[in-house]
Amino acid sequence: MKINGLLLFCCAWVISVIPSPALAAQGTLNLTSSTLGLVCIVVFVLAYALVMLEEKLHMRKSKPVLVAAGIIWLMIGAYYVNQGQPDVTEHAFRHNLLEFAELMLFLLVAMTYINALEERRLFDALRAWMIQKGFSYKNLFWITGFLSFFISPIADNLTTALLMCAVVMKVADGDKEFINLSCINIVIAANAGGAFSPFGDITTLMVWQAGMVHFSEFLALFIPSLVNYIVPALVMSYFVADRKPSAVYERVELKRGALRILTLFLLTVATAVLSHSLLHLPPVLGMMMGLGYLQFFGYFLRMTLPGSLARKRAMAEREGDQERLEKLGSVVPFDVFSKVSRAEWDTLLFFYGIVMCVGGLGFLGYLSLMSEILYGEWSATYANVFLGIISAVIDNIPVMFAVLSMQPEMSHGHWLLITLTAGVGGSLLSIGSAAGVALMGQARGYYTFMGHLKWAPVILLGYIASILCHLWLNESAFSVFG
């Protein structure tokens, strides 16, 4: 109650110090130079400072932005009520909420499928195969890099980075220098691979759902994304010791239905793409339908579990395999909703907070002001390159959401450019992407901020090379005005 009272007091104070202009017509106001606008900016900056200190404070990043979003919209709502326009803020808030809801449900289904595949041990089997092959450090460096690049367009950059990092940690067995270098390589590859697919990153998903780039058009970024990875990887590979780690043998048996769930995931992706491209319906419709596929299959797995266990138990008894009999005794039925509960809720809630904060600041007029400065006074090319670098410090989600909210007049080539730069720019720093932040936690003490920063000039070369490659290969997609 004390906190609510304090918030209401703050809102009342902000409103009291803002002049109340006579409104000739109903509509939004430009409040960028008002006390309300400045207070909202301060609230957002403070919240984001806490987000950037997540590793030091051990506080989940969703907490500050959720509170900041609430404070910003409470103050905006109170101001417009005071002006006699309560419907204006209600409409604006609902518009932002709808954008978030579509993306959140889309991501929730994708995360559920990835969790289901992980539970069915598909990723464990891939990891075990790589470990048992006895690759050298150089081989492992390139294999984990290329796998990160080609898996992230489907499984997203965060999941892919965590999977490949687990392989490196298992094989390297405490080799700090190799683990750090491999983690940097994985982060760059996962972010680069995610840039040429709507499913590779939240930002590419946002661009696709907004209709700025069609599904097939993302492939135009394949070569630039590959260049973004190859350039720094070639340099870093010279510093990888050419020796073999001790082989670790691990037997991994896929759980029943693993490959069929992978097939259903691909069918779900196809449903989402076709519903959007052919019927012009939101992709979330196809994804939610795909969740139904998984639920039906989960029902099939539960109903047929007793018979399957009986057959496997009889086989294990004939072979005298006591270890397998013990494992069969601990098998639990497949539950779709347990996979939903394992979704990265902190990421989804952080996404909500960012969308609402940026939406509130845009409603106050700051995005229009930013658009005038960046895309009015600068060329679209320089603006998009600059925003990509900024995304290494400020997460690429708010950067991309701000650009989509601004809707600057740009050629198709420039929309592809901001998709590329926002996707790969985060690789410049370890805190610049979800993949980097996650690996700092998973490989704590091995992969560090300073360890990544040492290679930033090399990563920047890849960033510049990918941009030049895009400008050259996709020249026809740019207007003469960019």
N, C-alpha and C positions, 0 to 999 in steps of 0.2 A: 504493500500500500504506500509506503514511504517513497519507493522508486517511482510509482505511477504518479504520485502527487508532485514529485520533483520534475518529471517530464512535462506534466501539464503546466507547471509554473514556468518552465523554460519556454514552452510554446507561447504562453500568454505574454511573456516578456519580449520575445522576438517580434510578435505581432504588434505589441504596443509601441515599439520603436520604429516600425516601418510606416511611412506615410500612407494614408489610405486614399488613393486617387479615385476620382469620380470615374466610374466605368461607363463609357458611352455604349459599349456593346459587350455581350457575353463572350468570353473566350479566355485563352491563356495569356499570361503576362510575362514580359521579360524581366526577371528578378535577379539577373546576374550581378548587378551592382548594389542590391539591397542587403540589409543586415541578415535577412532570412537566408539568402543565397550564400553569403559568406559563412554563416554558421553551419549550413549544410555541407559546404566544402570542408570545413574544419572537422566535422563529425566523420566524413568519409575518409579523410586523410589519416585521422587518428585510428580509425578502424583498420585501415589497410596497413598502417605501421605495425599493428598487433598481428596481422596476418603474416607479414614478412618476418616477424620475430617468432613465428610458430616453433621453430626448432629450438630456440633458446628458452622460450616460456613453457614449452610442452602443453600448449593450449590449442585445441582444435581450431582451424581457421574459420569454421562456420560461425562460431560464437560472436565475434565482434561485428561481422557484416550483417548478421541477422538483427542485432540490436541497432546498428547504424541505419539499416533500411527502415526499421520501425520508427526511429526518431525523425528521419528525414521526411517520411510521408505523413507522420503525425503533425509536424510543423507546417508542411504544405497544406494539409487538409484544414488545419485550424485557421490558416491565413485566408483560404478561399471561402470558408464558412463565414469569416468576418467580412468578406467582400460580397456575400450573398450569392456565391456560385458553388455550392457544394457538389453539384452534379459534374462539374468540370474535372475535379480531382478523382471522383469515383470512376468516371469513364477512363481516365488516364491510367489509374491503378489497375483496373480490370484488363485493360489492353496489355500491360506489361505482364500481368499474372497469366494471361492466356499464352503469351509467347513462352514463358517459363514452363507452363504445364505441358505444352507439346514436346518441348525438348526433354523435360524431366522424364516423362513416360517413355519416350524413345530410348533414353539412356538406361532407364530402369530395366527395360526388356533386354537390351544388349548386355548389361551387367549380369542379369539373371542367367542368360545363356552361358556367359563366360564362367560364372560360378558353378553352373551345372557341369560344364566340361572339365573344370578343375576337380570337382568332386568325383567325377567318373575316371579321374587319373589320366586324362589324355595328355596334359602338360607334363605330368610326372614321367610318363612313358617316353616323351620326346627328350626330356632332360636325361633320363637313364641311358637312352640310345647314344646321345652325344658323349656322355661320360665314358661309357664302355668302349667306345671306338679308340680311345687312347690318343687323341689328337695332341699335337704340340701346342705350346702357348700361342705361336703365330697362327696356326690353323684355327685354334679356338677363338682368337681375336677376330678373325675374318668371318668365321662361321656364325658366331653369336651376333656380329654386326649385321651380316646379310639377312639372317633369320629375323632379327629385330626389324629390319627395313621392310621385309615382305610379310611378316605376321601382323605388324601394327595396323596396316590398312583394314584388317578384318577384326582383330581383337582389341584394338585401340592401343595407343602408345604406352599408357600406364601399365596395363596388364602385361604387355609384351616385355617391357623393361624389367618388371619384377621377375618374370619367368627366366629371362636370360641372365639376370643378376644371380639368381639362385644356382644356375649352372656354374657360373664363374666362381662363386663362393665355395661350391662343393669341390670343384676340381683344383683351384689354386691353393686351397688349404693354408690360408694365412699369408700368402705372398702379397704384401701391401701394395707394392709398386704396380704389379700386374692387375690386381683387382681395381685399383683406382683408374688405371688407363682403360681397362675393359669397360668399366662403368660409364666413363665419359663417352667411349665409343658407342655403347648401347643407347645412351640418352640421345646422342646425335642421330643415330640410325633410326630409333623409334620415332623421334619427332619428325625426321625427314620423311619416313615412310608414311606417317599419319597425314602428311600435308597433301597427298594426291588422292585421298579417299574421304568421302563424307563420314565414314565410320572410324577414321583414324584418330580424330581429335574432336573435342567439343566445338572448337572454332570452325572446322570444316563442316561439321554438322549444322551449325548455325547458318553458314553461308548457303548451304544446300537447301535447308528448309525455308530460307528467306527468298529462294528462287533466283539468287544472283548468279549462281553457277549450276548448270545441270549435271546430273550424275556422270555422264560420259565425258563431260568437259574437264573434269578433274584430272583425267589422264594426260592432259596437256602439261601437267606439272610433274609427270613422272621423271623425265630426264633432268630437269632442274633440281628436283628433290634428290635424285641419285647423285648428282654432282655435289650437292650440299653435304652428302655423307662421305663420298669417295675422297674428296680433297683433304679434309683433316685426317681421315683414316689412313691414307697413304703416308702422311707425315708421321703419325703416331706409331704406325706399324714398325718403323725403323728402330723404335725404342723398346720393342717387345723382345724379350729373350727367346732365342730359338732353341728351346729345350722342352722335354716332355715331363708333365706331372705324373705322379704315380696314379695308375688307373684304379678307379673305384667301381667295383661291380655291384650293381643294385638290380634286383629282379622286380619289375613292375608289371602287374597284370591289369589290363584295362577292365573296368567294371562294366557290367552288362549294359548295353545301349549307348556306349560312348560315341561310337561312330555314327549311329543313327541320330543322336542329338546334334552332332556336328552337321549332318545333312539337313536336319530341321532348321538349324541356325542359318545355313545358306539359303534355304527355301524362304525363311522369314525375311532375310535381306532382299531377296528377289521380289517378294510380295510388296515390301515397302517401296522399292525402286519403281516397280511397274505401276502401283497405285498412284504414285506421284507423277511419273512421266507420261503415262497414258490417260489416266482419269483426272489428273490435276487435283488429287486429294492429298491432304497432309500425310507425309510418310509415317507419322505415328499410328495411323490407321492400320497399315500393313504390319508394323511392329507389334501392336497389341493383338492383332490376329495371330501373329506368330507365337505370342505367349500362350494362346489357346492351343496351338500345335503341341507345345511343350507340356501343357497340362494334360491333354489327351494321352500323350505318350507316357507321362508320369503315372497316369491311371493304369495304363497297360502294364507298366513295370511292376506296380504294386500288386495287381491282380495275378500276374504270372510268377511272382517271386517264390511262393511256396514250392511250386513244381520245379522251378529252376534250381532252388537250393537242394531239393531232394535228389535231383540228378547229379549235381556236383558233389554232394555228400557221399552218394553211393560210389562215385568214381574215386574219390579220395580214400574211401575205406578199402576199395579193391587194391589201390596202389600203396596203402599203408602210410599215407601222407598226413601225419598228425598236425603239422604246422598249418596245412590248408584247412583241416577240419576245425581248428581253433578259430581261424579267420572267418570261416563260414558261420560259426556260431555268433559272431559279432556283427553280422550284416544287418543293416536297418533299411526299411523301405525308402524308396526315392520320394522326396517331398519337394514339390516345386516351390512352395511358400517359404521353406527354409532357405532356398537359394535367393529368393527375393529379399529376405531379411539380411542376407550377407552382402547386399549391394553396398557400395561405398556411399553411405548416407551423408557423411561429412562433406564429400564432394558435391553431392546434390543440393544440400542445404547451403553450402558456400555459393553454389551457382545461383540459387534463389536470391540470396542476399546481394550478390553482385548485380544481377539483373534489376532488382528493385532499387538499389542505390543509384546505379547509372541511369535507370529510367527516371528516377526522381530528379537527378541533376539535369537530365535532358529536358524534363518538364519545366524546370526553372529557366532554361535557355542556354545552359552552358555548352551543350553539344552543338547547337547552332553557332555559338561563338567560336568553338574549337574548329568547326568545319570551315568557317570563314577565314580563320587564320591559316590552317593547314592546307586546305584545298582551294582557298581563294588567293592567298598570297604566294603559296608554293605551288609547284607542279604536282600532279597526282603521284608521279613516280617518286619524287623526293619525299613526299608526305608518307607514302606507304613504306618506303625503306626505313624512314625514321621511326614509324610506329612499330615496325618489326624489332628494331633495337630496343625500343621502350618496353616491349613485351618481355624482354629478359629481366627487367626490374619489376615492372607491374605485370602481373599475370596476363596471358594473352586473351583470356575470357572477357574481362572488362574492355580491353582494347578493341576486340572484334565487335562486341556488342555496341560499343560507342560508335564505331564506323557504320554498322548496319542501321543504328538509330539516326545517324546524321544523314544517311542516304545521299552522299555527295555525287555530283554528276561525273561519272567516270566511264571510260570505255570498258569493254569486257576484259581486255588484257590487264587493266589495272585492278579489276576485281579478282582476277587470278593472282595478281602480284601481291595484294594484301593478304590473300589466303595463304600464299607461300611464305611471306615474311613473318606473319603472325604465327604460323606453324613452326617454322625453323628458327626464328629469332630467339626463342626461349632457350635454345641450346647454348647460347653464349655464356650463361651463368647456370650454376647448379640449381639455383632457386627460381630459374626462369620458366620451368615447366613442371607439370605434375610428376612426370617421369623422374626428373632430377631430384625433386623433393623426396619422393618415395624411396629412391635408391640411397639417399643420404641416411634414411632411417634403417633400411634393410642392411646396408653395408657400413654401418656406423663405425667410425674409426679408421676405415679403409678409404671410402669415397667421401671427400670433404669439399667444402666450398673453395678453400685455397688450392686444393689439388686440382680442381676443375678450372679455376681462374688462371692457373699457370698456362693452360692450353687455349685460353680465350683468343689470342691473336691468330692461332692456326684455325680455330673454329670460325673466326671472322672471315678468313680467306674463303672458306667454304660458303659462307653466307653471301659474300660478294659475288663469288663465281656462280652460284645458283641464280642470283638475280640477273647477272649478265647473260647467262644461258637462256633464261626465260625471255628476256628482252629480245634476244636474237632469234630463238626458235619460234616464238609466238608473236613475232612482229606484226603479223596481219591482224591480230586481235586488238591492237592499240589504235586509237584515233590519232590524228595529227596534232591534236591539242594537248596531249599528255606530256 
